[in-house]
Amino acid sequence: MRDSEAGTSETGTTETDTEAEAGTPAGNETVFTWGGPALKFGAGAVAEIGYDVAQLGASRVLVLTDPGVAATGVPDRVVDSLRAAGLAAELFTGVHVEPTDTSIAAAVDFARDGGWDGFVGVGGGSAIDTAKAVDLMTSHPADLNDYLNAPIGRGLAPAGPLAPLVAVPTTAGTGAESTAVCVLDVLDLRVKTGISHPRLRPALAVVDPEVTLTLPPGVTAASGFDILCHALESFTARPYDAYPRRRPEDRVAYCGANPVSDVWIRQTLPLLARSFRTAHRSGDDLAARTDMLQAALFAGLGFGNAGVHIPHACAYPIAGRVRDFHPDGYPDAEPMVPHGMSVVLTAPAAFRRTYEANPERHLWAAHVLDPETDQVADPGERLPTAIIRLMRDTGMPNGLSEVGYAETDVADLVDGASRQHRLLSIAPVDVGDDVLTDVLKDSLTLW
Ligand SMILES: NC(=O)c1ccc[n+]([C@@H]2O[C@H](COP(=O)([O-])OP(=O)(O)OC[C@H]3O[C@@H](n4cnc5c(N)ncnc54)[C@H](O)[C@@H]3O)[C@@H](O)[C@H]2O)c1
């Protein structure tokens, strides 16, 4: 992973989008927007995928996955189902775990002359995001740089609709099956950026808890904390009507906390409270896996519209500047701090700082997540305590020091996080370098 460029968020939009322009209506925002994909959810849903892809009008379908997911046999079952429905189907297993511009170029090369008119991404965020990029680059060929968000790339919109993409998530985490963005590292520039456009949103998400039964405990935990942070950050985000009014063409994907996103998040936390520890401990518990996959989906439908803030802003340099950490459950070839782990490491400290902005939301979340935290005397410590207890129970590292950072790295990490203007503007408190320094120092050791 590489660091993210200034002003680019996980939705891949850039700071320049937020600048007020001439003709912007006066006063505070009164409108919010919300979007999501078509869904098919439930045990056994993947077996029906041939029928579903045929309904979308595709006839030649490329299935994309990474080697770890390929080894589970699920992508082969998807190909079999597509062929049984009379479609031509082939499998690409070369997705890079946490994709890069180089890995995406290799996938596009593989796909370029295939005449594909449909794509299926089978895997976690890495496979689904790679499938989005390959769909874009083969439907409307251009230089990848043309589509990357400005200022890294040219930020061009696709010239027309893409071939239908079906997402089959095999992790319970990113919610990439419902978002309109793909996230990737640009290796030469050492930045993480994205491509963001509504046309990238999958036509259909086929969400089947049975395919998550093989997730190793380390991936269950890291991706589970991505869900938790999506939920907590979007629930505590600055509300949409605290921003200046925008023209319709200037509205951004992350519009701030809003009543519709709140509904999804209020359903997410009880599922995590009930099943996170069980899914980590007993990976073959289908009821727990179902709860976790539903939680990932619900959080995606919430955060994908409301936004995320301080922990996600800090996650980019934490993942991007990794030296030699090799987490359990992930490919060992390269050092990495997996996305969800990089996010949760600063969450306890971040929610300590945001508590005063909306205490009732922090207290509600702490109570639902872990009712025993009602006993914590300092109310501002209840949510950090609930998060830390869950981290300890699921084998997360005890702070940034356990993934290789020391106090001498804090200034460098602040430099990376402070560039995430859009994400930081979603926080319910003003976040300057002083706050980021406090949060990162406070996150070196958590318990
Ligand atoms: N597009 C979005 O909206 C969005 C949102 C958040 C994060 N992301 C991106 O998603 C990526 C992370 O995705 P992720 O956390 O889902 O993990 P991942 O896709 O990177 O997969 C992690 C590991 O788990 C393995 N794996 C996945 N499913 C498995 C299964 N069922 N059984 C056994 N092994 C399995 C994979 O082989 C891989 O080794 C990052 O690049 C991140 O930036 C995208």
The ligand as a Gaussian input file, in Angstrom:
#p B3LYP/6-31G(d) Opt

LIG

0 1
 N      -14.087000       0.015000      -3.025000
 C      -14.342000       0.346000      -1.795000
 O      -15.357000       0.947000      -1.490000
 C      -13.367000      -0.027000      -0.710000
 C      -13.697000       0.272000       0.625000
 C      -12.768000      -0.093000       1.615000
 C      -11.583000      -0.716000       1.254000
 N      -11.304000      -0.982000      -0.051000
 C      -10.071000      -1.663000      -0.471000
 O      -10.293000      -3.078000      -0.377000
 C       -9.042000      -3.740000      -0.137000
 C       -9.155000      -4.637000       1.073000
 O      -10.171000      -5.609000       0.864000
 P      -10.570000      -6.716000       1.953000
 O      -10.320000      -6.210000       3.310000
 O      -11.936000      -7.156000       1.601000
 O       -9.526000      -7.893000       1.736000
 P       -8.779000      -8.439000       0.435000
 O       -9.662000      -8.484000      -0.741000
 O       -7.516000      -7.650000       0.306000
 O       -8.449000      -9.945000       0.879000
 C       -7.628000     -10.186000       2.017000
 C       -7.090000     -11.611000       2.030000
 O       -8.140000     -12.518000       2.343000
 C       -8.176000     -13.593000       1.390000
 N       -9.577000     -14.006000       1.273000
 C      -10.617000     -13.244000       0.878000
 N      -11.769000     -13.934000       0.985000
 C      -11.449000     -15.172000       1.445000
 C      -12.211000     -16.319000       1.769000
 N      -13.555000     -16.343000       1.687000
 N      -11.548000     -17.420000       2.215000
 C      -10.190000     -17.403000       2.347000
 N       -9.424000     -16.333000       2.087000
 C      -10.056000     -15.227000       1.641000
 C       -7.582000     -13.013000       0.130000
 O       -7.044000     -14.032000      -0.674000
 C       -6.518000     -12.074000       0.694000
 O       -5.335000     -12.797000       0.958000
 C       -8.016000      -2.622000       0.042000
 O       -7.343000      -2.406000      -1.190000
 C       -8.866000      -1.418000       0.403000
 O       -8.242000      -0.169000       0.088000
 C      -12.186000      -0.652000      -1.039000

